[in-house]
Amino acid sequence: MSQFKIFALCFIITGIISAQSKVIDHINATGDKVIGYNYYDHLTGGAAGESLIRFSDGTMVFGSMAAVDEQLSTRGSYYNYFNGSEWLDTAFVWKRIEQQKRGWTQIAAADNKDNTVYMISHAGLELSTNSGTLNDPSWTKLIIPGTIEYSWPKIAADYNEVTEKPVIYLTAGKAEPNAGLLMKSGDNSETWGPQRFLVDTTSLEWKKGLINFSADNISIAARKGKAAVLNFPANGNVTLFVSSDYGETFTQKTIFRVTDIDTEGDAIDFDSTISLESYVLTGYAFPDGTADVHIDLNGKIHCAWGNRELGYMLLLDEQKKPIRDSLGRLQRRFFITDWSTKGISYWNSDMSEPVQAVHPDQVMMGTSLRRFDQDGVPHVLNDHLDRAIIGMPSLASDQYGSVHMVFQGFNADDFGNVDPQDTLRLPCNHAYVAATHNGYEWTSPTDVFSDIRGLDMNHPVLADLVDGDVHMAYQIDETPGSFLLTPGHPANKNYFLHHKIEHIVNNTESDGTAPGSFSLSEAYPNPFNPAGTRLNYEIPENSRVIVELYNSLGELISTVKNEIENKGKHHLTVDFSGYSSGVYFCRVTAVSSAQVNSMSRKLIFMK
């Protein structure tokens, strides 16, 4: 072997060991628990799906698709269990459930009444039911009749108080887009109800592409007799199907309708060799094809989805004039690139319209990630993404109705590690968390591992039920990108980890009477004129104080203050000169070394 080859081999081995050490260092630094491992670094383009479930007694189960060999011959469904104090040793429990190669595993279990765990995989839907105990499972496997052509399943489970049997809901699709399959079993999978189709393929909106179906762009939830199926095709309407009678009947509601601008035709990749004048950003937010649906303990339905900005290129004739069809419509080819993120939207069943929960200009994004280069070409980060640079939300709630959300995003600080000559331009994903108590006002997103760089954190998923902590599972990899989509990506070992996030929403409004506690007074005067209004607040220890002003849609319109303040009592006057009359919300957040406190007040401005 030549000296050059020996040097190259040593360099590669050293790089692998160094990268693996970064993963081990992360595990040691965070104290996160290894709950599984994987060589199959896959990509989910839509909803991450359920993989982590927490029961009311504090126990948890985790399930995912994985392969435990570098040749990926062991790809299938894998399982782990948390007994309330520790996870089972992966050497004991992390074993393939099926006998043959399968994929796209999702996990489900009914709340409180029945801890039976269900795991679904494809192709041809195979349901594995645990008939043993949670810490010593025994799996019964069933190929569900009539599903041999179906793939990409999603699953949810509920418990019927009347029949005293579990109810299982399944969605799936064929290899080609179709109207979408929805099935249910009301007797622990012994029999299956009729197949339903979610979307009317004869409608005009279907023909225009404004509604569509892809089995990966579906999220499903069930609890206390309700079932919710969210359909969120990329660049199309967000549609919710709801049942309140254990899946016997469903109603349909469009919770976000995209602007109809003649979107026929396939999207194209952005081409930096074409003059920028040929490209137009519409300004419209179009769903990026990632979302989640969640039902809380009170039966309220919560939905969140990522957005990107639609752009298009006009089709020109040989004289460089726009081409029109027989109806006079401009002919255009649409494009989406990851730099055109429009943030994450949120809606719940008490709202008439969605609000923007995450804004692309918040700190973790860095405005440079979405700018145009000096030569007028949009700054493209990654040519291999099929979604925006922030998206794939996962929702959870506590007994009071407060909602936490994690999502994937890129951190500007990580781009120092990206070779500008690398045509793949693959940055690392980070996991971010935000929360709300009323749905309209969200905390600023926080990077869960703000001090970690150069590690890819994929598919962060929350357990539905939040206690004193928020429970998150995620996959960590030292090589950015996906084995499935990234040329030359190694089949290296990566890990599934369990992480606890501190509950970051106050559920009880303080009246400020408890000495030394965090408090925020009501605004005075309120209503008020352009001279503004005053709020008094108290912080129990030295903290970074962030004061944000939101409009009635929950959109951040101004950061009034962001600075370190000493513990004690403070006051703030908010100036409203230049604003329109209406309802606003002022949120004060105090971040200390020990905790995060946040509270909001409603403001009514009348000129």
C-alpha positions in Angstrom: 0.0 0.0 0.0 1.4 3.4 -1.0 2.3 6.0 1.7 -0.5 8.2 0.3 -3.1 5.5 0.7 -1.9 4.7 4.3 -2.1 8.5 5.1 -5.6 8.8 3.6 -6.8 5.7 5.5 -5.4 7.0 8.8 -7.0 10.4 8.1 -10.4 8.8 7.5 -10.1 6.5 10.6 -9.0 9.5 12.8 -12.0 11.6 11.5 -14.4 8.8 12.3 -13.0 8.3 15.8 -13.0 12.1 16.4 -16.6 12.4 15.2 -17.8 9.5 17.3 -16.0 11.1 20.3 -18.1 14.2 19.7 -21.2 12.1 20.0 -19.9 10.4 23.2 -18.9 13.8 24.6 -22.4 15.1 24.0 -23.9 12.2 25.8 -21.6 12.6 28.7 -22.1 16.3 28.9 -25.9 16.3 28.7 -26.6 13.1 30.7 -29.0 12.1 28.0 -29.8 8.4 28.0 -29.1 6.1 25.0 -32.4 4.4 24.2 -31.4 2.8 20.8 -28.9 2.9 18.0 -29.0 2.8 14.2 -26.9 2.6 11.1 -29.8 3.5 8.8 -29.7 7.3 8.8 -33.0 7.9 7.1 -34.9 11.1 6.4 -38.5 11.9 7.1 -39.8 14.7 4.9 -43.1 15.3 6.6 -44.2 14.3 10.1 -41.7 12.6 12.3 -44.6 10.5 13.7 -45.0 9.1 17.1 -42.0 7.3 18.6 -42.1 8.3 22.3 -45.1 7.7 24.5 -45.4 8.6 28.2 -48.1 7.0 30.4 -49.8 8.6 33.3 -47.7 6.6 35.8 -44.5 8.1 34.5 -43.4 5.1 32.4 -42.5 5.5 28.7 -42.0 3.4 25.6 -39.9 4.3 22.5 -40.1 2.7 19.1 -38.4 3.4 15.8 -37.2 2.0 12.5 -33.5 1.1 12.7 -30.8 -1.2 11.4 -28.1 -2.5 13.7 -25.6 -3.6 11.1 -23.7 -1.5 8.5 -25.1 -3.6 5.6 -28.6 -2.5 6.8 -30.0 -6.1 6.5 -31.5 -5.8 9.9 -33.8 -2.9 9.1 -37.0 -3.1 11.0 -38.9 -2.0 14.1 -37.1 -1.7 17.5 -38.4 -1.0 21.0 -37.3 0.3 24.4 -39.1 0.8 27.8 -38.6 3.3 30.7 -39.8 1.9 34.0 -40.0 5.3 35.7 -36.4 5.5 36.8 -34.3 4.0 34.0 -34.4 2.7 30.4 -33.8 -0.9 29.7 -30.3 -1.9 28.6 -30.3 -1.6 24.8 -28.2 -4.8 24.6 -31.2 -6.6 26.1 -34.2 -5.0 24.4 -33.0 -3.3 21.2 -33.8 -6.2 18.8 -35.7 -6.4 15.5 -39.4 -7.2 16.1 -40.2 -8.5 12.6 -38.4 -11.4 10.9 -38.1 -9.7 7.5 -36.8 -6.4 6.4 -39.4 -3.6 7.0 -39.4 0.1 7.5 -41.1 3.4 8.6 -42.1 2.2 12.1 -44.6 4.2 14.1 -45.7 3.4 17.7 -49.0 3.9 19.5 -50.7 3.1 22.8 -54.0 4.1 24.4 -54.0 6.5 27.3 -54.3 5.4 30.9 -56.7 2.5 30.5 -54.7 0.1 28.4 -50.9 0.1 28.1 -50.9 -2.3 25.1 -48.3 -1.0 22.6 -48.8 -1.2 18.9 -46.1 -0.8 16.2 -46.8 -0.4 12.5 -44.4 -0.8 9.6 -44.5 -1.1 5.8 -44.5 -2.1 2.9 -47.9 -3.8 3.2 -49.0 -2.7 6.6 -47.8 -5.1 9.4 -49.1 -4.4 12.9 -47.1 -5.8 15.8 -49.1 -5.9 19.1 -47.4 -6.4 22.5 -49.2 -9.2 24.3 -46.6 -9.4 27.1 -45.5 -6.8 29.6 -44.0 -3.5 28.8 -40.6 -4.5 30.1 -40.7 -8.0 28.6 -42.7 -7.7 25.4 -44.1 -10.5 23.3 -45.1 -9.4 19.8 -48.0 -10.8 17.8 -47.7 -9.8 14.1 -50.5 -9.2 11.6 -50.5 -8.2 8.0 -53.6 -6.0 7.9 -56.0 -7.3 5.1 -56.3 -5.2 2.0 -53.1 -3.2 2.6 -50.5 -5.1 0.5 -50.0 -2.0 -1.8 -49.8 0.6 1.0 -46.8 2.2 2.6 -45.8 5.1 4.9 -48.3 4.4 7.7 -49.2 6.6 10.7 -50.9 5.2 13.8 -52.8 6.4 16.8 -54.6 4.5 19.6 -57.5 5.3 22.0 -59.6 3.4 24.5 -63.3 3.1 24.1 -64.9 3.5 27.6 -68.2 2.0 26.3 -66.9 -1.2 24.6 -63.9 -1.3 27.0 -61.6 -2.1 24.0 -58.8 -0.2 22.3 -59.5 1.7 19.1 -56.6 1.8 16.5 -56.5 4.3 13.7 -54.2 3.9 10.6 -53.4 6.1 7.7 -51.3 5.1 4.7 -50.9 5.6 1.0 -49.8 3.8 -2.2 -46.5 4.4 -4.0 -48.3 6.9 -6.2 -50.2 9.8 -4.6 -53.9 9.0 -4.2 -56.8 10.1 -2.0 -55.3 8.6 1.2 -56.3 5.6 3.2 -57.9 5.8 6.7 -58.8 2.6 8.6 -59.7 1.8 12.2 -60.1 -1.3 14.4 -62.4 -1.1 17.4 -61.5 -4.5 18.9 -57.8 -4.6 19.4 -57.1 -5.2 15.7 -59.2 -8.4 15.4 -61.4 -6.8 12.7 -60.9 -3.7 10.6 -63.5 -1.2 9.5 -64.0 0.0 5.9 -61.3 1.9 4.1 -62.0 5.6 3.9 -60.4 8.1 1.5 -59.5 11.5 2.9 -59.4 13.7 -0.2 -61.9 14.2 -3.0 -59.8 13.7 -6.2 -62.6 15.1 -8.4 -62.5 18.6 -6.9 -61.1 21.6 -8.7 -58.7 22.3 -5.8 -57.3 18.8 -6.3 -56.8 19.4 -10.0 -55.0 22.7 -9.3 -52.8 21.0 -6.7 -54.1 23.1 -3.8 -55.1 19.9 -2.0 -53.2 16.7 -2.4 -52.2 13.6 -0.6 -48.9 12.1 0.3 -48.8 9.5 3.0 -45.7 11.2 4.5 -47.6 14.5 4.8 -50.2 13.1 7.3 -50.2 13.3 11.1 -52.7 11.5 13.3 -53.8 11.7 17.0 -56.5 10.1 19.2 -57.7 10.7 22.7 -60.9 10.3 24.7 -63.2 9.5 21.8 -61.7 12.0 19.4 -59.6 11.3 16.4 -57.8 14.0 14.4 -56.1 13.5 11.0 -54.1 16.4 9.6 -53.3 16.5 5.9 -50.5 19.0 5.0 -49.2 18.5 1.4 -46.2 20.7 0.5 -47.4 23.9 -1.1 -51.1 23.0 -0.5 -54.0 23.5 1.9 -53.7 22.3 5.5 -56.9 20.2 6.1 -58.1 18.7 9.4 -60.4 15.7 9.6 -62.0 15.2 13.0 -64.1 12.5 14.6 -65.8 12.8 18.0 -67.4 9.3 18.0 -64.4 6.9 17.9 -63.9 7.2 14.1 -67.5 6.5 13.0 -67.9 9.8 11.3 -65.5 12.6 10.3 -65.9 16.3 9.6 -63.5 18.2 7.4 -62.1 21.7 8.0 -59.5 23.7 6.0 -57.5 25.5 8.7 -55.1 27.1 6.2 -55.8 27.8 2.6 -53.0 28.7 0.2 -53.4 31.5 -2.2 -54.6 30.2 -5.6 -52.1 31.6 -8.1 -52.4 28.9 -10.8 -50.0 26.4 -9.3 -50.2 23.7 -11.9 -47.0 22.1 -12.9 -44.1 20.6 -11.0 -41.8 22.7 -8.8 -38.3 23.2 -10.1 -34.9 23.5 -8.4 -33.5 27.0 -8.1 -30.8 27.6 -10.7 -28.3 30.2 -9.8 -27.1 30.5 -13.4 -30.4 32.2 -14.4 -30.8 35.9 -14.0 -32.4 36.8 -10.7 -34.9 39.0 -12.6 -36.4 35.7 -13.9 -37.3 34.7 -10.3 -40.1 36.2 -8.3 -41.0 35.6 -4.6 -44.7 35.7 -4.2 -44.7 36.8 -0.5 -47.1 34.0 0.2 -46.5 31.4 3.0 -47.0 27.9 1.6 -46.8 24.8 3.9 -43.5 23.1 3.6 -44.9 19.6 4.1 -44.0 19.2 7.8 -46.5 19.3 10.6 -48.0 17.7 13.7 -51.4 17.3 15.2 -52.0 16.8 19.0 -55.1 16.3 21.2 -54.7 17.5 24.8 -56.3 16.0 27.9 -59.2 18.4 27.6 -60.0 17.4 24.0 -58.6 20.5 22.4 -56.9 19.9 19.0 -53.6 21.6 18.3 -51.8 21.8 14.9 -48.5 23.2 13.9 -46.8 23.3 10.4 -43.7 24.7 8.8 -43.9 27.2 6.0 -41.8 28.4 3.1 -42.2 31.2 0.6 -43.4 30.2 -2.8 -41.4 31.6 -5.7 -41.7 31.1 -9.5 -39.9 31.7 -12.7 -41.8 33.1 -15.7 -41.6 31.0 -18.9 -40.3 33.1 -21.7 -40.5 32.6 -25.5 -37.6 33.1 -27.9 -38.1 36.9 -27.8 -37.8 36.7 -23.9 -41.5 37.6 -23.5 -43.7 35.9 -21.0 -45.7 33.0 -22.3 -49.5 33.0 -21.6 -52.0 30.2 -22.0 -55.3 30.4 -23.9 -57.0 32.0 -20.9 -54.3 34.7 -20.7 -52.6 33.3 -17.6 -48.9 33.7 -17.2 -47.1 30.4 -17.6 -44.6 29.9 -14.7 -42.5 27.2 -13.1 -42.6 27.2 -9.3 -39.6 26.7 -7.1 -38.9 26.3 -3.4 -35.5 26.6 -1.8 -34.7 26.2 1.9 -33.7 29.8 2.3 -37.3 30.9 1.7 -38.6 29.8 5.2 -41.6 31.6 6.6 -41.5 30.1 10.1 -44.0 27.8 11.8 -47.7 28.4 12.1 -50.0 27.2 14.9 -53.7 26.7 15.3 -56.0 25.1 17.9 -59.7 24.3 17.9 -60.6 27.5 19.8 -59.1 29.7 17.1 -60.6 31.1 14.0 -57.3 31.7 12.2 -53.7 30.4 12.7 -51.0 32.4 14.3 -47.3 32.5 13.6 -45.5 30.7 16.5 -42.0 30.8 15.2 -40.6 33.7 13.1 -37.7 33.2 10.7 -35.9 36.4 11.9 -35.7 35.2 15.5 -32.2 34.8 16.9 -31.5 31.2 16.1 -31.9 31.7 12.4 -29.6 34.6 11.8 -30.8 36.9 9.0 -27.7 36.1 6.9 -29.2 32.7 6.3 -32.0 34.1 4.2 -30.2 37.0 2.4 -29.3 37.6 -1.2 -25.6 37.4 -2.0 -23.8 40.5 -3.3 -24.2 39.3 -6.9 -28.0 39.1 -6.4 -28.2 35.3 -6.1 -30.2 33.9 -3.2 -28.0 32.3 -0.6 -28.8 28.6 -0.9 -27.8 26.5 2.0 -28.5 23.0 1.0 -29.6 21.7 -2.4 -30.8 18.4 -1.0 -33.5 19.5 1.4 -37.2 19.1 0.5 -38.4 21.4 3.3 -37.7 24.8 4.7 -34.7 25.4 7.0 -37.0 25.4 10.1 -39.8 22.9 10.4 -40.9 19.4 11.4 -42.7 20.5 14.6 -43.8 18.1 17.4 -46.4 19.1 20.0 -47.1 18.1 23.6 -49.3 19.6 26.4 -49.7 19.4 30.2 -52.9 19.0 32.3 -53.4 22.8 32.2 -53.4 23.1 28.5 -50.0 24.7 28.1 -48.3 23.6 24.9 -44.7 22.9 24.2 -43.3 22.5 20.7 -39.9 21.2 19.4 -38.7 21.6 15.8 -35.7 21.2 13.6 -33.7 24.2 12.5 -30.3 25.3 11.5 -28.1 27.5 13.7 -26.0 30.3 12.1 -23.0 29.4 14.2 -22.8 26.0 12.7 -22.2 27.4 9.2 -18.5 28.1 10.0 -18.0 24.3 9.7 -19.5 24.2 6.2 -17.0 24.3 3.3 -18.2 27.0 0.9 -16.9 24.9 -2.0 -18.9 21.9 -0.9 -21.7 21.5 -3.5 -23.9 19.7 -0.9 -23.6 22.5 1.7 -24.9 20.3 4.5 -25.3 22.1 7.8 -26.2 20.4 11.0 -29.7 20.3 12.4 -30.5 21.6 15.8 -33.5 21.0 18.1 -35.4 24.1 19.3 -38.2 24.4 21.9 -40.9 27.0 22.3 -44.1 27.1 24.4 -47.4 28.9 24.9 -50.1 29.0 27.6 -52.9 30.6 25.5 -51.9 29.7 21.9 -51.4 33.3 20.8 -48.2 34.2 22.6 -45.2 32.0 22.2 -41.8 32.1 24.0 -38.9 32.8 21.8 -37.4 29.6 20.5 -34.5 28.2 22.5 -31.8 26.0 21.0 -32.0 22.9 23.3 -28.3 22.3 23.0 -27.0 25.8 22.4 -23.3 24.9 23.1 -23.2 22.0 20.7 -21.9 22.5 17.2 -21.1 20.1 14.4 -23.6 17.3 15.4 -26.7 16.6 13.4 -29.8 16.3 15.6 -32.7 14.8 13.7 -36.4 14.1 14.3 -36.9 15.6 17.7 -40.2 14.2 19.0 -42.1 15.0 22.2 -44.0 12.6 24.3 -47.6 13.8 24.2 -48.0 14.2 28.0 -45.9 16.8 29.9 -45.3 16.5 33.6 -42.7 18.6 35.5 -40.5 18.0 32.5 -40.9 17.8 28.7 -39.7 14.5 27.4 -37.9 14.5 24.0 -36.4 11.7 21.9 -34.0 12.6 19.1 -31.5 11.0 16.8 -27.9 12.2 16.8 -25.3 11.8 14.1 -21.8 13.1 13.5 -22.3 13.4 9.7 -24.8 16.0 8.5 -27.3 14.8 5.9 -29.0 11.6 5.2 -27.8 8.2 4.1 -30.8 8.0 1.8 -30.4 11.3 0.0 -26.8 12.4 0.4 -24.3 11.0 -2.1 -21.4 9.3 -0.3 -23.0 9.5 3.2 -21.5 6.8 5.4 -23.7 4.1 7.1 -22.2 5.1 10.4 -23.5 4.3 13.9 -25.8 7.0 15.3 -27.9 7.0 18.5 -31.5 7.6 19.7 -31.4 9.6 22.9 -33.9 10.7 25.6 -33.6 14.3 26.9 -35.7 16.1 29.5 -36.5 19.8 28.9 -37.5 21.9 31.8 -41.1 23.1 31.7 -40.9 26.7 30.5 -44.5 28.0 30.8 -46.1 29.4 33.9 -49.6 28.1 34.2 -50.7 30.3 37.0 -50.8 34.1 36.7 -49.2 35.7 39.7 -50.8 38.7 41.4 -47.4 39.9 42.5 -48.1 39.5 46.3 -45.6 36.8 47.0 -42.4 38.6 47.9 -39.3 37.7 46.0 -41.2 35.9 43.2 -41.5 36.7 39.5 -44.5 39.0 38.9 -45.9 41.3 36.2 -48.6 43.8 37.0 -51.6 44.7 34.9 -50.9 47.6 32.6 -52.0 51.1 33.7 -53.7 52.9 32.2 -55.4 50.3 30.0 -57.0 51.2 27.6 -54.5 54.0 26.9 -53.6 56.7 24.3 -50.4 57.1 22.3 -48.5 58.3 25.4 -48.3 54.6 26.2 -48.9 52.5 29.3 -46.8 51.4 32.3 -46.2 47.8 33.6 -44.4 47.0 36.9 -42.5 43.7 37.2 -40.3 42.0 39.8 -37.6 39.4 39.2 -36.3 37.2 42.0 -32.7 37.2 40.9 -30.3 38.8 38.4 -31.7 37.9 34.9 -31.8 38.7 31.3 -35.1 40.5 30.8 -36.8 40.3 27.3 -39.9 42.4 26.7 -41.7 41.7 23.5 -44.8 43.3 21.9 -47.2 41.1 19.9 -50.2 42.1 17.8 -53.6 40.4 18.1 -52.6 37.6 15.7 -49.7 36.6 17.9 -47.1 38.1 15.6 -44.0 39.7 17.1 -43.8 43.3 16.1 -41.2 44.7 18.5 -38.6 43.7 21.1 -38.8 46.5 23.6 -36.0 45.4 25.8 -33.3 42.7 25.9 -30.8 43.3 28.7 -29.4 42.1 32.0 -31.2 43.5 35.1 -30.6 43.1 38.8 -33.1 41.3 41.0 -35.9 43.4 42.4 -38.7 45.6 41.2 -38.7 47.4 37.9 -41.1 49.3 35.7 -41.5 49.9 32.0 -43.4 52.4 29.9 -44.4 51.1 26.4 -44.6 53.9 23.8 -47.3 53.3 21.2 -46.7 56.3 18.9 -46.8 55.0 15.3 -49.0 52.1 16.1 -52.6 51.5 15.0 -55.5 51.2 17.5 -56.2 47.7 18.5 -55.4 44.8 20.9 -51.8 44.0 21.7 -50.0 41.7 24.1 -46.8 42.5 26.0 -44.7 39.5 27.2 -42.0 39.9 29.8 -39.5 37.0 30.1 -36.8 36.7 32.7 -34.0 34.2 32.1 -31.7 33.4 35.0 -29.2 30.7 35.7 -31.8 28.8 37.6 -35.1 29.2 35.7 -37.1 30.9 33.0 -40.1 32.9 33.9 -42.5 34.5 31.5 -45.9 36.3 31.7 -48.0 38.4 29.4 -50.6 41.2 29.7 -53.3 42.3 27.3 -53.0 45.9 26.1 -55.8 47.9 24.4 -54.6 50.9 22.5 -57.1 53.6 21.5 -56.2 56.7 19.6 
